[in-house]
């Protein structure tokens, strides 16, 4: 889960506090959107990093929006 430091701003955009529980929910949300629930964090980070560095900002914005929606749902439902 070490990659979370690089995308911690997604918690802010979702209006969530930066705490260990919410970081775990962010990780789960990213994995769910990517369909990588069982992958180790290095594999997840490689995929996220590639999207972050891609010149296709629309793809990143879409991903970020999807993660935000899943994260908010997780925050609401516990």
Secondary structure, 3 states (H helix, E strand, C coil): CHHHHHCCHHHHHCCCCCCHHHHHHHHHHHHHHHCCCCCCHHHHHHHHHHHHHCCCHHHHHHHHHHHHHHHHHHHHHC
